[in-house]
Amino acid sequence: MQTITAPATTAAPAERHEIHIDGHRHVYITAGDPSAPPLLMIHGWLSHKRVWRHTIDILSDRYYCIALDQLGLSESAKPADGDYSIAGQAGRALKLMDALGHDRFTLMGHSMGGQAALCLAATLAPTRVVKLVDVAGVATGKLTPYSNYMLNWRVRPAMYMPWMWDVERALSRVPLYARFERVNGYDNIWALPYETIAEDIEMSLVDGAHRSMYLMGQAITTTDLSPVLGQIQAPTLILFGKQDEVVPALEGVNAHKLIPNSELVLFDHCGHHPMNEQPTQYAAALRRFLFD
């Protein structure tokens, strides 16, 4: 059986920060030289800021990496009346860069975070984005049957039966159950060390996030960015796994067709997490695009 070795962590530890945006607490981490070009990283649905940990290791010697916990997830606030629209998340990410004094910046997003990054680069600040990297990002709101099942039959019921979240969290600490439960998120989850996915699983089930996660899921499926993707001015790299069963690779193909100066890279034997599943190819693609 193929075994994937987790990338070694060589960069300095990231620093944790808190900031209030639109009246709500947001947590973010930074790594690298603050005088280096800024790089904003937006995670996806059921995810968290440290999903970028290996990416930060790759890029923090050239960039000042800034990874945000989106509103409603991980350590950031989870207001019942929060604006969990894609445009709302994109707008708060831009406000973070305003608060940090970064006029122009490189932008990365994964999954729903890719959707927010595309929205930001297309409609909110096209001239401020230097380069854009879309990792398995949603473009037209189309998800796979597995993702729709997770939204409607796993996350939605937890809004009315919060105890389900506690049960799921306890079960997910059992490696065998955790792998079976998330097997669709990876091409071969059995090839990954459990430690590679353990933190991501734990952070997907934080207290109080079931309502915001459901509302975000609805926002994903009702946001079609096709009409505005042609407005993106930044050179764009689109990275997808060919075997992605969370966001279909066709989303990447369609985004590539609509974004003027874009490049599409498809990784074989790779699902929704190329940073974990194909770390060597992923790192090479990022370095070629961002370091040139």
C-alpha positions in Angstrom: 0.0 0.0 0.0 1.2 3.5 -0.8 2.3 5.5 2.2 2.5 9.3 2.1 5.0 10.8 4.5 3.9 14.0 6.2 6.1 17.0 5.2 8.6 17.9 7.9 8.0 21.1 9.8 11.0 23.4 9.4 9.7 26.9 9.7 9.5 28.9 12.9 6.3 28.5 14.9 3.4 30.7 13.8 2.3 33.5 16.1 -1.4 33.7 17.1 -3.3 37.0 17.1 -6.8 38.2 17.8 -8.7 41.1 16.1 -12.3 42.3 16.0 -13.7 42.7 12.5 -17.3 43.9 12.2 -17.6 43.5 16.0 -16.7 39.9 16.1 -13.5 38.2 17.3 -11.3 36.7 14.6 -8.2 34.7 15.3 -5.3 34.5 12.8 -1.7 33.3 12.7 1.3 34.8 11.1 4.7 33.3 10.1 7.7 34.7 8.3 9.4 38.1 8.0 6.8 40.9 8.5 8.7 43.0 5.9 8.3 40.3 3.2 5.5 40.4 0.7 2.2 39.5 2.5 0.3 36.3 1.7 -3.3 35.9 2.9 -4.6 32.4 3.3 -8.3 31.5 3.7 -9.3 28.0 4.8 -12.5 26.1 3.8 -15.7 24.7 5.2 -15.3 22.4 8.2 -11.7 23.6 8.5 -9.3 26.0 10.3 -6.3 28.3 9.9 -3.7 25.6 10.5 -4.8 23.6 7.5 -2.1 25.8 5.9 0.6 24.6 8.2 2.6 22.7 5.5 2.0 25.5 3.0 3.4 28.0 5.5 6.5 25.8 5.9 6.9 26.0 2.1 6.3 29.7 1.7 7.3 31.6 4.9 10.9 32.0 3.8 9.7 34.3 1.0 6.3 35.6 2.2 4.8 37.0 5.4 2.0 34.3 5.8 -1.3 35.4 7.3 -3.8 32.6 7.9 -7.3 33.6 9.1 -9.9 31.6 11.0 -13.1 32.5 9.1 -16.1 33.7 11.1 -18.1 30.8 12.5 -15.2 28.3 12.5 -12.3 27.2 14.7 -11.3 29.9 17.2 -13.2 32.8 15.6 -16.6 34.0 16.9 -19.7 32.1 15.9 -22.5 34.6 16.2 -26.0 33.2 15.6 -26.9 36.3 13.5 -23.5 36.4 11.7 -23.2 37.1 7.9 -21.9 33.8 6.6 -22.2 34.6 3.0 -19.3 34.1 0.7 -19.1 37.9 0.0 -19.2 38.5 3.8 -16.3 36.2 4.5 -14.3 37.7 1.6 -15.0 41.2 2.9 -13.8 40.4 6.4 -10.6 38.9 5.0 -10.0 42.1 3.1 -10.7 44.1 6.2 -8.0 42.1 8.0 -5.5 43.1 5.4 -6.7 46.7 5.7 -6.2 46.6 9.5 -2.7 45.1 9.0 -1.7 47.9 6.6 -1.3 45.7 3.5 -2.5 47.4 0.4 -1.4 44.7 -2.1 -1.0 41.0 -1.3 -0.9 37.5 -2.7 -4.0 35.5 -1.9 -4.7 31.8 -1.4 -7.9 29.9 -0.7 -8.9 26.3 -0.2 -12.4 24.9 -0.9 -14.9 27.4 0.5 -11.9 29.6 1.2 -11.1 29.4 -2.5 -14.6 30.6 -3.3 -14.1 33.5 -0.9 -10.7 34.3 -2.5 -12.2 34.2 -6.0 -14.9 36.6 -4.8 -12.4 39.0 -3.3 -10.2 39.0 -6.3 -13.1 39.4 -8.8 -15.4 41.9 -7.1 -13.9 43.5 -3.9 -10.3 44.3 -4.7 -9.1 43.1 -8.2 -6.2 45.6 -8.3 -4.9 44.7 -4.8 -4.3 41.0 -5.5 -0.8 40.4 -6.8 -1.2 36.7 -7.4 -4.0 34.2 -6.7 -3.9 30.5 -5.8 -7.2 28.6 -5.8 -6.8 25.2 -4.1 -9.8 23.0 -4.8 -12.0 26.1 -4.6 -15.7 26.3 -5.3 -16.5 28.4 -8.4 -20.1 27.8 -9.4 -21.6 26.5 -6.2 -21.6 22.9 -7.5 -20.6 20.3 -4.9 -20.5 16.5 -5.0 -23.2 14.2 -3.6 -20.9 13.5 -0.6 -20.7 17.2 0.3 -24.4 17.6 0.0 -25.0 14.6 2.2 -22.6 16.0 4.8 -24.4 19.4 4.7 -28.0 18.1 4.9 -27.7 14.9 6.9 -24.8 15.5 9.2 -24.4 19.2 9.9 -28.0 20.3 9.6 -29.4 17.8 12.2 -26.8 18.9 14.7 -28.4 22.4 14.7 -31.4 20.8 16.4 -29.6 18.0 18.3 -26.3 19.5 19.5 -25.4 16.4 21.3 -24.6 14.8 17.9 -21.6 17.1 17.8 -20.2 15.7 21.1 -20.8 12.1 20.0 -19.1 12.8 16.6 -16.1 14.5 18.3 -15.6 11.6 20.7 -15.9 9.0 17.9 -13.5 10.9 15.6 -10.7 10.6 18.2 -10.7 6.9 17.3 -8.4 6.7 14.3 -10.2 3.9 12.5 -13.6 5.7 12.8 -12.1 9.0 11.7 -10.7 7.5 8.6 -13.9 5.7 7.6 -16.0 8.9 8.3 -13.8 11.0 6.1 -12.7 8.5 3.4 -14.5 10.5 0.7 -12.4 13.6 1.4 -9.2 11.9 0.2 -8.2 9.6 -2.6 -6.5 7.2 -0.2 -6.9 8.3 3.4 -5.3 5.0 4.5 -2.0 6.1 3.1 -1.8 9.1 5.3 -0.4 9.1 8.9 -3.3 9.7 11.3 -1.4 12.6 12.7 -1.6 14.4 9.3 -5.4 14.6 9.6 -6.1 14.4 13.3 -5.9 18.2 14.0 -8.1 18.9 10.9 -10.7 16.5 12.2 -10.7 17.9 15.7 -11.0 21.5 14.5 -13.9 20.6 12.2 -16.0 19.7 15.3 -15.4 22.7 17.6 -18.2 23.7 20.0 -20.9 26.0 18.8 -20.0 25.7 15.1 -22.9 23.5 13.9 -25.2 26.4 13.1 -22.6 28.6 11.4 -21.3 25.5 9.4 -24.8 24.8 8.0 -25.4 28.5 7.1 -22.0 28.5 5.4 -22.8 25.3 3.5 -26.0 27.0 2.2 -23.9 30.0 1.1 -21.5 27.8 -0.8 -24.2 26.1 -2.8 -26.1 29.3 -3.6 -23.1 31.4 -4.8 -22.2 31.1 -8.5 -19.2 33.3 -9.3 -19.2 32.4 -13.0 -20.5 35.9 -14.1 -17.6 37.7 -12.3 -14.6 35.4 -12.7 -13.6 37.3 -15.9 -12.9 40.4 -13.7 -10.0 38.8 -11.9 -6.8 40.6 -12.9 -4.2 38.7 -11.0 -2.3 35.8 -12.5 -4.1 32.7 -11.1 -3.0 29.2 -10.3 -5.8 26.6 -9.9 -4.8 23.4 -8.1 -7.2 20.4 -7.9 -7.1 16.7 -7.2 -8.5 14.6 -10.1 -10.2 12.3 -7.5 -11.8 15.2 -5.5 -15.1 13.9 -4.1 -15.8 17.1 -2.1 -15.6 19.8 -4.8 -15.6 18.3 -8.3 -12.5 19.0 -10.4 -14.9 20.3 -13.0 -15.1 23.4 -10.8 -11.4 24.0 -11.4 -11.8 23.4 -15.1 -14.7 25.9 -15.3 -12.8 28.5 -13.3 -9.8 28.1 -15.6 -12.0 28.8 -18.6 -13.4 31.9 -17.1 -10.3 33.5 -15.5 -8.2 35.3 -18.1 -4.6 34.7 -16.9 -5.0 31.4 -15.2 -3.3 28.0 -15.1 -4.9 24.7 -14.1 -2.9 21.9 -12.5 -4.6 18.6 -11.8 -2.9 16.1 -9.4 -3.5 12.4 -10.0 -4.2 10.1 -7.0 -5.4 13.2 -5.1 -8.7 14.1 -3.4 -9.7 17.4 -1.8 -6.4 18.0 0.2 -3.5 18.2 -2.2 -1.3 19.8 0.5 -1.5 16.5 2.4 -2.1 14.0 -0.4 0.5 15.1 -2.9 2.8 17.4 -0.8 5.8 17.2 -3.2 3.9 18.1 -6.3 1.9 20.7 -4.5 5.0 22.4 -3.1 6.7 22.3 -6.6 3.6 24.0 -8.2 3.5 26.7 -5.6 7.2 27.5 -5.7 7.2 27.7 -9.5 4.2 30.0 -9.6 4.9 32.2 -6.5 8.7 32.4 -6.6 9.3 33.3 -10.2 
